[in-house]
Amino acid sequence: MEFQERSVGPVTIVDVSGRFDSADANGRLKDKVSSLLFEARRLIVLNLAGVTYIASTGLGELAATHAMVTRHGGRIVLLNLTKRVEDLLALCRLLAVFDTFETEAEAVTDLSVAMGV
């Protein structure tokens, strides 16, 4: 799993690529987002377009990451879900937890408006 981050105004976009399972993830997403929160970057978009696979451990890490961001007064949303990833999130009822978007502009606008930035 690899991360590339960039900023669009107050919003941080994290482009995630690779496999999201215990062997490849191993808490790396949570660590990445924790470092963003430490830098007071609390509006986060996870772009999952490059994610090829998510295992149950990856789903657990997504849920834990959402809880951590929320506890710190931030907001995290998902972008560019593949059909496979969307189906898996729906099956595990995580689509009810995360707001999802098809375009980066929609995600950035939603976060900016919702947080009053």
N, C-alpha and C positions, 0 to 999 in steps of 0.2 A: 504494500500500500504506500502510495506517495501523495504528498500534499504540495500544492502551489497556492500561495495566498496573494491576494491583491485587494486594494481598497477602492471603493466607489463612494466618495464622501465619507460619512460616518460608518458605512457598512463594510464589513470584511467578508470577502468571498473566498472560500477555501475550495479549490478544485481538488477533488479526491479521485484517485485512479488506482486500479488494481483490484486484488481480491481482498475482501473484508471478512476474514475468518481468524480463528485463534492463532494460526501459524503466522499470518501476515500482519494482522492488526495489533494484537497483544497490548491493548491499551493505548495505542499511539494516537488515535483520534481524540480520546479524552485528554491526553497530555497536550496535544496541539491546541485544543480549545481552552484548556486551563491556562496555557501561556498567553492566549489572546485575552482572557479575562484578567489576568495579572497586569496586562498593559491597558486595562480599562476599555477594551474593545468588546462591547457587549451586544452588538448587532451583527449576527453571523448568518451567512448563507452557505450551506454545504451543497456544492455542485457535484452531484453523483453521476454525471454523464459517463465518466470513465470507470465506474465501478462495474466489474465483470461478474462478481459473485458476492453474496452476503450469506454468511452462516449464522446460526442462532447466537453465537458469541458476538458477532457483529451487531445483531439486532439489540442485544443487551447493552452493548457499548453505546449505540445510538440513543437508547432510552436513558441511560445514565448520563450521557452528555447533555441531553435535553434538560434533565433535572438539575444538573450542575449550573447550566446557563440561567435557568429560571431562578434558582436560589440566589444568584448574583445580580438579579434585577435585569437580566438581558433577555434576548429573544433569538432563537435559532430556527431557521426554516430550511426546507429541502428544495433543490432545484434539479431539473432534468432527470427525473426518474425514468429508468428503462422500464419496459413492460414487466419484465421479470421481477425487478426490485419493487415496483409498485404493487404487484400481486402479492408478493411476500409481506410487505408492510401492511397491506389490507388484511391478509390472513391472520397476522399477529396483532391486529387492531392498533397498529402504530400510526396509521393514517389519521386516526382520530386525535393523536397527540401532536403531530407535526402539521404545520401549514406547508403545502407544496405548491410549486410554481413551475410553469413551462418555460418562462423567459426570465432572464436576469433582470431586465428592466422592471418587470412586475414584482419580483422579489425585493429589489432594492427600494422601490416606491412604497410597497406595503410596510416594510420595516421602518422606513423613514417616517411615514405618516403615523403608524401605530405608536411609535415611540416619541412623536412630537419633535422630530429633528428637522 
